[in-house]
Amino acid sequence: MSQLTPILNAFRSLCRLWSYLSALRKKQFFVLLVIMILGSLAEILSLGLVVPFLIAMAAPGKIISHLMECKTLVYLKKIGLLSSNQDFLHTNLHILLAFSFALAAIFAGGIRLLILWIGLRLSNAAGTDLSCLLYRTTLSQPYSFHSCNNSSKIISLITTK
């Protein structure tokens, strides 16, 4: 149980902190969560395209033979939308896989940058909101609070903690 105590304390602190956030900030954090999920899917896609790309580069005949057995490609060849020339398919497959891999990697990188940008802006905005809330709360205390407490300690608490 003693190993869970720091985790429970952190969870309680996060719950308390969450209660101080405005509805707008909570909505923005939810949007960030959705974008993070989208980013993880983009990462999975870009990593999933590495193996087919490397197989196509290292052993093109192997992937071509597997593709020739694909039901969709067999159907496309039957109706005449796909050439049965394997050299044509081989050349286009390299281009398609390279383009797909590059596009997925660029998309995943862009999503990572977007997550970083939104996360930084959101954390700064939430920190500003909490600082303003703390400042307003301190200023709205009764006179007795201000006369009994050292003002430099109060300022230090507001600015550093």
N, C-alpha and C positions, 0 to 999 in steps of 0.2 A: 504493500500500500504506500510505503514511503517513496517508491519510485514514481508513483502516479501523482504525488502531491504537486510538484512543479507544473505538470501538465494541467492539472485541475485549476491551479492558481492562474495560469496563463489563460485558460479558457474563461474563467470568471472575469478576469480583467478585460478580455476581448468583448465579452457580453456587456460589461459595464460601459466600455468605450462605444460599442455599437448603439447603446441606448441614448448616448449623447449626440449621435449623428442626426442630421436633418433627413427628411424623407427624400429630398433631392440627392443627397450624397449616397443614401442607401440604394436608390435606383441606379446611380452611376456605378456603384460597386457591383451591382447585379449585371449591368451591361458589360463591365470589365470581365466578370466571370464567364459570360457567354462568349466574349471574344477570346478568352483564354482557352475555352473548350474548342472553339473553331481553330485556334492556333495549334492545339495538340493534334487535332485531326489533320491539319495541313502538314505537321511534322511527320505523322505516321504515313501519310501519302508520299511525301518526298523520300522517306526512308524505304518505303515499300517499292519505289521505282528504281532504287539502286541495283537490286539483284537482277531484275530483267534487263536493265541497261548493260550491266557487266556481262551477263550471259550472252546477250546479243553481240557484244563486242568480242568476247573470247571465243564463243562457239556458235556462230550464226546459224549453222546448219541444224543444230539441235533445237533452237527456238523456232526456226522456220518449220521443221517437221512437226513440232507440237502445234503450231498455228494452223498448219494445213489440215489437221484433224479437228479443228474447232468447228462446231456446227454452224456458227454464224458465218464464218469465212467460206465454208462449203456452200452454204445457201447463196452467198453473194457471188461466188464463182458460177453457180448454176444459172442465176438470172442475168449474168453478164456484167455486173457492176465491178467485179474484181478480175484482174488478169490472172491467168494461171501461170504466168512467167515468174519463176522463183527469183530470178535476178532482180526483176522489177520490185518484187515484194521485199527482197533482202535489202535493197538500197533504201526503199521507203521506210522499212521497219527501223533501220538505224536512225534515219532522220526523225521519224515519229518518236522513238524512244528517247533520243537525245533532246528533242524539243520538249517532250512531256516532263522529263527529268529536270531540265533547266527551268521550265515554267513552274513546276511544283516547288523547286528549291527557292526560286525568287519569291513566289507567293508565301511560302513559309517564313522566309526572312522578313518580308514586308509585314506579315502578321506579328512577328516577334518585335519589330520596331514599333508597330502600332501599340502593342501591349505595353512596351516600355514607356512610350510617350504618354499614353493615357494613365498608366499607373503612377508615374511621377507627378503628373498634373493633379490627379485625384488625391494623392497623398499630401501634396502641398495644400490643396484646397481644404481637405479635411483638417489638417494641422492648423491652418488659419482659422477655420470655423471654431475649433476647440479652443484656440488661444483667445479668440474674441469672446467666447462664452465664459471662459475663466476670468477674463478681464472685467466683463460686465458683472459677473457674480461677485467678484471682489469689490468692485465699486459700489454695488448695491447693498453691501453689508452695513449694519447700523454703526453709528458713531463709536459706540463702546468697543466694537471689534477693532477699529482703526486706532483708537487710543490705547488699547491694551497690547497691541502687537507692534513689533518693530517694523517700520515701513520698508527698510532695506531687505529684511527677510521676506516680506511679502513680494516685493519686486523681484527678488532672486527666485522665488518659487514660481512666479508667473513666467519669467523669461527663460529659465533653464529647465524646469521640470514639467 
